């Protein structure tokens, strides 16, 4: 079985982002970037499947500028086998990412594609679902458990009220939720080994995909600030305020 | 500008999230039609027909729609979308699961979790966990949109009843099969529609101690939530999690107990109308967004709150 794991380079989850009022965009200068946390969970899951003897090769793919290679190297250091870097100036919208991924999958077939459920920058939560549509295959979003059977995957999904278990035909696209696993840290020897692993370069122009976005961002603003900081001295005071000032109890 | 809203229901009535999606759809344009798909869901279709803003209900009765699996519902929506300009749904796990699949088949982008409609092509949506708001503009004729439920009012009951039309498209791609669903929670309201939420964080120290919060919640008719730290520590199940990576909520009253206020938690609750924070660390970031902060040991304060609420009830 072959597994493809698409990964995205995003602003590190610990960074408090700042909106640049002049450029009308989130300021990305000198900001720490990392692998999208949900994608890291996807890489980890693929590695665990391989360690369980149910996968022969894990390929990691990323779209983005030159630095996206670092993100691919991170995944290779964790234990993925090979990388593909699709060089784009910015990170394209989910539909375009899905189209590029579908082309790559057309060239070499994969039995399972595992993605993060969403990237923590644009919070779109679309790419996996769109890819499943373009491939006409099954989709299992928000996976918290993945079991592999001969011709199918049994996937437990986190849904609004609890958990849902479904059985999906192979090949399938799965997206990870937070508690599918806890990603490992790459060991130093594995970081060294990852430097020898192959990363193939792909030019999106060669894939014959029109990379024009269908939705454009006109402006980015800070959200209205919430004015908090009010204090109460006691529970009696709190209950009195909730009842008589705010009228919420 | 015809709009189709994908409904979620429990066979009897529409989910509140769908009634909010109907409000958002009405802001985009009209007519608004609602698709109610499932088995034995005629009552839900009736509920949709008597919701303000709805002009027509499409009722698709078929066993393959019972569990809202993405593949069969997407097929149905793709067929229906030849007649509509917009597809709208609440950004619930079902909406988020199904709509992008339809969008890709229509060769359009999806606009995720909008919080306001500026015009038929321009919308606002939060990015970076709500730390920035993007204004985005679509260039396509057909549009697929999910809405953040906390940003829209619930559509009211209508005095008139809309037409219900039974549709019978059967196309099951047969790629997926439902096995089971485990729904937790029981008597308390669902987090995303609750008017009051009592949430606990790492400060609760154990799952057992959440009983303190449950007692308060039951006096307020509230849902119980948790921070990611409390979920990761195994105190409560995953679906309790409020935050960027869990549920985004905006109740009338949010009581945060033993929650420090990590960015990712604040992103999930900062639009609540009134926020109460109880924490013994007076420098916890949660106090910066709280209307009423109480610096106290929660193991003293929560039982006291419980007693005070009991007094009021009497």
Interface residues (C-beta under 8 A of the other chain):
Chain A: X11 X13 X16 X17 X19 X26 X93 X94 X95 X98 X120 X121 X122 X123 X124 X125 X126 X127 X128 X129 X130 X131 X132 X133 X134 X136 X137 X138 X139 X140 X141 X142 X144 X154 X157 X158 X159 X160 X161 X162 X163 X164 X165 X166 X167 X168 X169 X177 X178 X179 X213 X214 X215 X216 X217 X218 X219 X220 X221 X222 X223 X226 X228 X229 X230 X231 X232 X233 X234 X235 X236 X238 X239 X241 X242 X243 X246 X248 X249
Chain B: X67 X69 X70 X71 X74 X92 X93 X94 X96 X97 X98 X99 X100 X101 X102 X103 X104 X105 X107 X108 X109 X110 X111 X112 X113 X122 X126 X127 X128 X129 X130 X131 X132 X133 X134 X135 X136 X137 X138 X139 X140 X173 X174 X175 X176 X177 X178 X179 X180 X181 X182 X183 X184 X185 X190 X192 X196 X220 X228 X231 X232 X237 X238 X239 X244 X245 X246 X247 X252 X253 X263 X264 X270 X273 X274 X275 X276 X287 X288 X289 X290 X291 X292 X293 X294 X295 X296 X301 X304 X305 X308 X309 X312
